[in-house]
Amino acid sequence: MTQEVDVDAVIRARIRSLRVARGWSLDSLAQRCGLSPSTLSRIETGRRRIALDQVVPICRAFGATLDELVEADGDADVVIRPQPGHSPGQTTWVLSDGDGIHGKTVAKMRIAPDLSGGGNRLGVHPGRDWFTVLSGIARLELGDRTILVHPGEVAEFSTMVPHAICAHEGPVEILTILNHDGGRAHLHGTHAID
């Protein structure tokens, strides 16, 4: 019963918020959804029980889905509480949820200097990598080149060139954006990215 009351409260608040945000009066919404202004007023104030045959035309009037109107508020879809994933010499926090933003994964990585061997660990995969250094100095092994990336600087490169991101003379922390292939290549052993 409590859950039902909470859903009703969410729906009532959303209807009123959507109406007010659009600058619509009760009369204006009533014309768009085919319900009387007094019925809408009673729905918004909780003096009338909400019925599905009323919610559907209200959704249509707002151009919203029933799911959007009914979905409970909360921070679960807003706040990400990353947990560290560990692999030898590296700690990773995935900062995006699910498939990430437009199929991209955002991650913070702390790389220890003992991973700095480079050479035989150069990887290749489709796509592009992007990272910025938060602290320390990153050593980007990119083909035959070695590029030092300092705090506040950004590196972006084709991942079809053999590459590795290493720590230079101490630990380094980076913020990186990876596509699906980059996530699979760089985050293996710390988090599953499928």
Disulfide bonds with the S-S distance in Angstrom:
none
